[in-house]
Amino acid sequence: MQREYNCPVILGKPKVAFRESLMAPCEFDYLHKKQHGGSGQYGRVIGYMEPLPPEQNTQVLFQDDTVGTNVPKTFVPAIEKGFRTMCEKGCLTGHRIAGVRFRLVDGDHHIVDSQELSFILAAQGAVRQVYEYGSWHILEPIMNVEVTAPIEFHGSIIASISKKMWAYSQHGHGGRMVHPLCRSRFTGTVLHSCCTRGCKASVRVWQLAHSGTNHERRGHGTH
């Protein structure tokens, strides 16, 4: 852009959209109760949060498994709202939560003091419990890179990729490699140093996977 259109360009490392996720299921049992004269607030939620399989780890799911009337169905949307609000900011690095399911199994309500806000706050408290007792880790975007190059450059490209410890598979006049987004700025440098002509690459997000960073916290288990 700078060469062709004389447009100022600022280069930098890509901003990585990390996500926080659970490593194992964790139970919750949270009671929100507040009394300040007149009507109060009362809502209890019981259930567990669990990690989703890798093919679903970009999603955040809510599941109502309650039976009976301990938690009236009119309050279930409020519980989901409280849960999804808490997923906007995780407990490790402040990134969004992904790859988890909130399963509501049981709870309790009060005929006078229960209202929508009570169950929103109860669900938020339940997620905080899982923050404390659950085991969490960071997910990062893994990029799929398709490379096409003259065959005489294949050896040097593969050797350079191997040094970077990126996964690579060859097919025809090109190949495919996967690596974390945080290292994608090295892709062009590697290819340029190995190939003087006829080399093309396309990059797209492939999946989310466990990050190699040290941001991980193992909780105290269920309580």
N, C-alpha and C positions, 0 to 999 in steps of 0.2 A: 504493500500500500504506500509506503514511504517513497519507494523508487518510482512507481508508476503514476501515483496521483499527488505526490508531494504533500502527503498528509502526515502530520506528526504522529508518531507511534510510541507508546510507552509499553515496554515489555516487562514481564514479571512472571513469577511462578503462578500456576493456576490456583484459584481458591478451591480447596477441596471440601465437598459437602459430606463430611463425616456423619455417621449415624451411631446412636447408642442402642444397644440391644441386650436382652437377657441371654445368659448362657444355659440356664436351667429353669424349670418351673418354680414358682415361689407363691406360697399361700398368703392371703390377707384376710383379716377380720377387723374391720374398723367401724367404730361407733362415733358418730358426730352428735353431740348433745350439748345444747346451750339453753340456759334458762335465765331470763332477765325480766321477770315480771310479766304478767299476761301470757300470751302464747310464746312458746320457745321454738327451738329447732331440734329435730330428732331424725336421724337416719343411720341405719346400719347396713353395711354391705359385707358379704362373705364370698370368697371364691379364690381364684388364683390367676396369676399371669404366667404365660408360657411363651417360649421362643417358637417362631414359625420355621418351617423347613427352608433351606437356602433359596429355593425357587420363589418363595414368597417374602423374602426378607426386606423388601422395600415397602411392605404393607403394614398397616396398623388395623387390627380387627377387634371387634367387640362381639361377644356371644352371650345371650341370655339363656341360661340353663335352669332358671328357677321354676319351681312348681308351687302351686298353692297361692296364698295371698299374703305371705309374710312381707313380700315386696310387691305392692300393687303395680300392675303393668303401666299405669299412668306415670310412674316415676322412673321407669327404665330408660327413657330417652335422656333424662337428667343425669343419670349415672353414666351413660355413654358420653355425654357432653363433658362431664367432669374428668373422665378418663382421657379423652382426646385433648382437652386443654392442657393436661399435664404432659402429654407427649410432645408438646411444642418445644420443651427445653428439658434435656436430660440432666442427670446428677453428676456425671463425670466431667464433661467438658462444656456443657451447655448446648450441645447439638441436639437436634431432634431425635426422638425415639422412633425406631422402626423395627420391623420383624418380630412383633409381639402380638399376642392375643390376650384380651381381658375377658375372663370367663366368670360371669356372675352366677353363683350357685344358690345363695340364700341371703337372708338379711332380716331386717325388722323395721317396723314403722310405728308411729304413734298416731292415733286417730285424730288428735288435735294439732300436735306440734310438727308433724311431718308435712313438708311442702317441697317444691322443686329444688329450692336452694339447699335444703338440708341434704338431699341426695347428691347434688353436685359437689358439695363440700365433703361428703362421706367418700365419694369416689376419689377425689383428690387426695384425701388422707390415706386411702387404700394404696394408691400409687406411691405415696411417700413411704409407706411401710415396705413396699417392694424395693424402693430405693435402698432402704436400710438393710433389709434381710436378704435381698437377692444378689446374685452374682452377675455383674455387668461387664461388657467389653465394647470396644469400638469397631464399627464396620466402616470400610472405605471403598470407594468406587474402584473396580478393576476394569481396565481398558482393554478392548480388543483392537489390535492393530494389524491391518492387512498390508503387506509389503509386496510390491512388484519391482523386480530389478533384473538386469541382464545376468545370465547365468554365471559369467566370469566373476561377478561380485558376491555370489552366494556364500562362498567360503569365509570371506572377511566379515560379512554381515553376521553370519551365524556365530563366528568366534567372538565378535564384540558383544552380541546379545548374551552369549553364555557367560561372559565376564560380569555382566550386569545381573546375572541370575534370573533372567526373564524366561518364562516358558515359551518354547518356539516349536512350531511344526511346519514342515515344508511340503508344498504341493505345486507341481508344474514350475513355472518361472517365478513363483513368488512364495510367500509363506505367511504364517499367522503367529503373532506373539501376544501375550497378555502380560500386563504389568499394572501396578497401582497408578492412579491418576497423579499422585504427588511426584512421580518420577517421569511423567510424560514429557516434561521439557527437555529430557535427555534424548528422546527418540530422534528428533531431527538432527541433533549433533552426532549421534551414533551413525545414522544413515549417511549423512554428509561426509563424514570422515572415511567411510568405507566405499562409497560409490560416487564416482565423478559424473555419471550421466545416466539417464533413463530410469531413475529410481523414483517410485511413487509410494505414498503411504496414506491410508485412511484410518482414522481413529474414532471409536465410538464406545460408549459405556456398555460393558458386558454384564456385570453383576456386582453385588456388594459382597465383601468377604472380610474375615477377621483382619484387623489392622496389625501391622508389625510394631506399632507404638507400644509404650509401656502403660497406656491408660487402660487399666483393668482393675476391677475390684470384686473380690469374692466376699459375699455377705455371710451372715451367721446362719443361713439355712432357714427353714420354716420355723415358726414360733408358735 
